[in-house]
Every structure is written in C-alpha cells, then in structure tokens.
Amino acid sequence: MRTFANVQELKAAVGETFGPTEWRTVTQDQVNLFADATDDHQWIHVDVERAKDGPFGGTIAHGYLTLSLLPSFMFSLVKVEGIAMGVNYGLNKVRFPRPVPVGARIRASGELTDVKGTPAGYLSNLKVTIEIEGERRPACIAETLSLYVPAE
C-alpha cells in the first residue's frame, strides 16, 4: 500500500501505479450471497451442476460482484492521510473483459490518472485493473473516482 501524508502528495503522484494487492480467492459462498443481495440468481452464477455444462465450465462471479470488491482493493492500494474523509464519488468507465471463475484468485493494481481540486475537495481518478491469476485478460477495468475532503 502507498500512503500519502496529504492530498498534495497524492496529486504529485499522478501517473504512478500502485500494487498489486494480495491475491484473494472468489468463493461460491460469496457468489451466492451476492446473488441473494441483488436478486440475480442466474444459473451461471449459482447452479454448480448446470454450470459444469455451460459456456464457462463452471460457475462464475457476477461482474458486479467483482466490481463491488473495488473498495477493499483500494484500501490495499492507496491511503491518504490528513483528510477529514474520503468518499466514493462514482465511476467513469467500467469493463468486464473476462469472467471470474469461482475458485479463481484475483488481485488489483491501480494507476492514478488525475487529481483535481473541486469546491468539495479533491477528486482523484484511479484506474483499477483486477486480474485473474493465470489469465491474460483482466476481469475488470474501472476508472474509480474518490473525493478527498481535507482536514481543516
């Protein structure tokens, strides 16, 4: 993890990359809980037996489950001190080039592409790539926006 003493240090790091994080395994329990939380019980995610004969040879994580892991990964990539708070501001672009098979290990890297001042604080854009162990194409690429409000 890269720790910055303040937003000015973060701003000076535009163009740098961070990570990768530690590997983490995506489990069927996680997928099932996500399906329950979102009411997305499509068989490619939750029906282990049927999915064996499906297009992926087994169950896969929801793309949005992969995306929902961004905050956890980001806490392992970047920490900004000297702020009152940091909040998720949104996403500019998200893609899911490759599905994540249940049981696969994933990790993330980030590239800081921009930090700009706004009336509410500093808005950063971190392009996060979530890779799947042993795969050439990533599972997810997301431009995530974080708003850092400086401490007064």
C-alpha positions in Angstrom: 0.0 0.0 0.0 1.2 3.5 -0.8 0.5 6.1 2.0 0.3 9.8 1.3 0.6 12.4 4.0 -1.9 14.6 2.3 -3.8 15.3 -0.9 -0.9 17.4 -2.3 1.4 14.3 -2.1 -1.3 12.3 -3.9 -1.6 15.0 -6.6 2.2 14.8 -7.2 1.8 11.0 -7.8 -0.4 11.3 -10.9 0.9 8.9 -13.4 2.2 6.4 -10.9 1.0 2.8 -10.5 0.3 1.0 -7.2 0.0 -2.6 -6.3 -0.6 -5.3 -7.0 -2.6 -6.3 -3.9 -2.5 -9.7 -2.3 -4.4 -12.5 -4.2 -7.9 -13.4 -2.9 -10.0 -16.3 -3.8 -13.6 -15.9 -5.1 -15.8 -18.5 -3.4 -19.1 -19.9 -4.3 -20.4 -18.7 -0.9 -19.5 -15.1 -1.9 -21.3 -15.5 -5.2 -24.4 -17.0 -3.6 -24.5 -14.2 -1.0 -24.2 -11.6 -3.8 -27.0 -13.3 -5.7 -29.2 -13.1 -2.7 -28.3 -9.4 -2.1 -29.0 -8.5 -5.7 -31.7 -11.0 -6.7 -29.5 -12.1 -9.6 -29.8 -15.9 -9.4 -28.8 -16.7 -13.0 -27.7 -20.3 -13.2 -24.2 -19.4 -14.5 -23.6 -18.0 -11.0 -25.4 -20.2 -8.6 -26.2 -23.6 -10.2 -23.0 -25.5 -9.8 -24.2 -28.7 -11.5 -25.8 -27.0 -14.5 -22.9 -24.6 -14.9 -20.5 -27.5 -15.4 -22.0 -28.0 -18.9 -22.4 -24.2 -19.5 -20.2 -21.9 -21.6 -17.6 -21.4 -18.8 -17.3 -24.9 -17.5 -18.4 -23.9 -14.0 -20.0 -21.1 -12.1 -18.7 -17.6 -12.5 -18.8 -14.5 -10.3 -21.2 -11.7 -11.2 -19.4 -8.9 -12.9 -20.8 -6.5 -10.3 -19.5 -8.7 -7.6 -16.0 -8.3 -9.0 -16.7 -4.5 -9.2 -18.0 -4.5 -5.6 -14.6 -5.6 -4.4 -13.0 -2.3 -5.5 -13.3 -0.6 -2.1 -11.5 -3.5 -0.5 -8.8 -3.5 -3.1 -8.4 0.3 -3.0 -7.8 0.2 0.8 -4.9 -2.1 -0.1 -3.5 0.2 -2.8 -3.7 3.8 -1.6 -4.1 5.6 1.8 -4.4 9.4 2.1 -3.8 10.9 5.5 -4.6 14.5 6.5 -8.1 14.4 5.3 -11.5 14.7 7.1 -12.9 11.9 4.9 -12.7 10.2 1.6 -15.9 9.1 -0.2 -16.7 7.1 -3.3 -17.7 9.7 -5.9 -18.5 7.3 -8.8 -17.1 5.6 -11.8 -16.2 7.0 -15.3 -15.9 3.7 -17.1 -16.2 0.0 -16.3 -15.4 -3.0 -18.4 -15.5 -6.8 -17.7 -13.2 -8.3 -20.3 -13.2 -11.8 -18.7 -15.5 -13.6 -16.3 -14.0 -14.7 -12.9 -14.5 -18.5 -12.4 -15.5 -19.5 -8.9 -12.4 -20.7 -7.1 -10.1 -18.3 -9.1 -7.7 -15.9 -7.4 -7.8 -12.2 -8.3 -5.8 -9.1 -7.3 -5.8 -5.5 -8.3 -3.4 -2.8 -9.4 -4.1 0.9 -9.8 -2.9 3.8 -11.9 -3.5 7.3 -10.6 -4.6 9.2 -13.7 -5.8 12.5 -12.2 -6.3 14.6 -9.1 -8.1 17.9 -9.3 -9.4 20.4 -6.9 -13.2 21.0 -6.6 -15.3 23.1 -4.3 -16.0 20.0 -2.2 -12.4 18.7 -2.0 -10.0 16.8 -4.3 -11.3 14.4 -6.9 -9.0 11.6 -7.8 -9.3 9.1 -10.7 -7.7 5.7 -10.1 -7.8 3.3 -13.0 -8.0 -0.1 -11.3 -7.3 -3.3 -13.1 -8.5 -6.6 -11.5 -6.6 -9.5 -12.9 -7.3 -13.3 -12.7 -4.3 -15.5 -11.8 -3.0 -17.3 -14.9 -5.2 -15.3 -17.4 -4.0 -12.8 -19.9 -7.1 -10.7 -20.0 -8.3 -8.9 -16.8 -11.6 -9.5 -15.1 -12.4 -5.8 -14.6 -11.0 -2.4 -15.5 -12.7 0.5 -13.7 -11.9 4.2 -13.5 -13.0 4.9 -10.0 -13.5 8.4 -8.6 -12.8 9.3 -4.9 -13.4 12.6 -3.3 -10.9 13.6 -0.6 -12.1 16.3 1.8 -9.1 17.9 3.5 -9.0 18.2 7.3 -9.5 21.7 8.5 
